[in-house]
């Protein structure tokens, strides 16, 4: 091979993490960072307050910026998928997440067929929904 590309080194999952409180003592905002994190990046973490840490910190999404729609062709006959059963703990996590987003004003009732597709759960890296 004439050219060798060096792949970027990924942070090891086994790296030790340190918990840092970015908020006040009575209202903690904790993040976990690697102990190997350079000091200049730690300094930038003090500006983390411009980001929302939970749905409560957001007052809703402006629909002129972001809006999700399902691309359905009106004259097409939809095909019903067979219902896939979920484990009760997974269904509970989905319900909790939907309630959080509903209470934050992110969700609205849509006029789509109820059986467009089954829910596909994509957990985050930390296995949260």
Secondary structure as a PSIPRED ss2 file (coil, helix, strand):
# PSIPRED VFORMAT (PSIPRED V4.0)

   1 X C   1.000  0.000  0.000
   2 X C   1.000  0.000  0.000
   3 X C   1.000  0.000  0.000
   4 X C   1.000  0.000  0.000
   5 X C   1.000  0.000  0.000
   6 X C   1.000  0.000  0.000
   7 X C   1.000  0.000  0.000
   8 X C   1.000  0.000  0.000
   9 X C   1.000  0.000  0.000
  10 X C   1.000  0.000  0.000
  11 X C   1.000  0.000  0.000
  12 X C   1.000  0.000  0.000
  13 X C   1.000  0.000  0.000
  14 X C   1.000  0.000  0.000
  15 X C   1.000  0.000  0.000
  16 X C   1.000  0.000  0.000
  17 X E   0.000  0.000  1.000
  18 X E   0.000  0.000  1.000
  19 X E   0.000  0.000  1.000
  20 X E   0.000  0.000  1.000
  21 X E   0.000  0.000  1.000
  22 X C   1.000  0.000  0.000
  23 X C   1.000  0.000  0.000
  24 X C   1.000  0.000  0.000
  25 X C   1.000  0.000  0.000
  26 X C   1.000  0.000  0.000
  27 X C   1.000  0.000  0.000
  28 X C   1.000  0.000  0.000
  29 X C   1.000  0.000  0.000
  30 X E   0.000  0.000  1.000
  31 X E   0.000  0.000  1.000
  32 X E   0.000  0.000  1.000
  33 X E   0.000  0.000  1.000
  34 X E   0.000  0.000  1.000
  35 X C   1.000  0.000  0.000
  36 X C   1.000  0.000  0.000
  37 X C   1.000  0.000  0.000
  38 X C   1.000  0.000  0.000
  39 X H   0.000  1.000  0.000
  40 X H   0.000  1.000  0.000
  41 X H   0.000  1.000  0.000
  42 X H   0.000  1.000  0.000
  43 X H   0.000  1.000  0.000
  44 X H   0.000  1.000  0.000
  45 X H   0.000  1.000  0.000
  46 X H   0.000  1.000  0.000
  47 X H   0.000  1.000  0.000
  48 X H   0.000  1.000  0.000
  49 X H   0.000  1.000  0.000
  50 X H   0.000  1.000  0.000
  51 X C   1.000  0.000  0.000
  52 X C   1.000  0.000  0.000
  53 X C   1.000  0.000  0.000
  54 X C   1.000  0.000  0.000
  55 X H   0.000  1.000  0.000
  56 X H   0.000  1.000  0.000
  57 X H   0.000  1.000  0.000
  58 X C   1.000  0.000  0.000
  59 X C   1.000  0.000  0.000
  60 X C   1.000  0.000  0.000
  61 X C   1.000  0.000  0.000
  62 X C   1.000  0.000  0.000
  63 X C   1.000  0.000  0.000
  64 X C   1.000  0.000  0.000
  65 X C   1.000  0.000  0.000
  66 X C   1.000  0.000  0.000
  67 X C   1.000  0.000  0.000
  68 X C   1.000  0.000  0.000
  69 X C   1.000  0.000  0.000
  70 X C   1.000  0.000  0.000
  71 X C   1.000  0.000  0.000
  72 X C   1.000  0.000  0.000
  73 X C   1.000  0.000  0.000
  74 X C   1.000  0.000  0.000
  75 X C   1.000  0.000  0.000
  76 X C   1.000  0.000  0.000
  77 X C   1.000  0.000  0.000
  78 X C   1.000  0.000  0.000
  79 X C   1.000  0.000  0.000
  80 X C   1.000  0.000  0.000
  81 X C   1.000  0.000  0.000
  82 X C   1.000  0.000  0.000
  83 X C   1.000  0.000  0.000
  84 X C   1.000  0.000  0.000
  85 X C   1.000  0.000  0.000
  86 X C   1.000  0.000  0.000
  87 X C   1.000  0.000  0.000
  88 X H   0.000  1.000  0.000
  89 X H   0.000  1.000  0.000
  90 X H   0.000  1.000  0.000
  91 X H   0.000  1.000  0.000
  92 X H   0.000  1.000  0.000
  93 X H   0.000  1.000  0.000
  94 X H   0.000  1.000  0.000
  95 X H   0.000  1.000  0.000
  96 X H   0.000  1.000  0.000
  97 X H   0.000  1.000  0.000
  98 X H   0.000  1.000  0.000
  99 X H   0.000  1.000  0.000
 100 X H   0.000  1.000  0.000
 101 X H   0.000  1.000  0.000
 102 X H   0.000  1.000  0.000
 103 X H   0.000  1.000  0.000
 104 X C   1.000  0.000  0.000
 105 X C   1.000  0.000  0.000
 106 X C   1.000  0.000  0.000
 107 X C   1.000  0.000  0.000
 108 X C   1.000  0.000  0.000
 109 X C   1.000  0.000  0.000
 110 X C   1.000  0.000  0.000
 111 X C   1.000  0.000  0.000
 112 X C   1.000  0.000  0.000
 113 X C   1.000  0.000  0.000
 114 X C   1.000  0.000  0.000
 115 X C   1.000  0.000  0.000
 116 X C   1.000  0.000  0.000
 117 X C   1.000  0.000  0.000
 118 X C   1.000  0.000  0.000
 119 X C   1.000  0.000  0.000
 120 X C   1.000  0.000  0.000
 121 X C   1.000  0.000  0.000
 122 X C   1.000  0.000  0.000
 123 X C   1.000  0.000  0.000
 124 X C   1.000  0.000  0.000
 125 X C   1.000  0.000  0.000
 126 X C   1.000  0.000  0.000
 127 X C   1.000  0.000  0.000
 128 X C   1.000  0.000  0.000
 129 X C   1.000  0.000  0.000
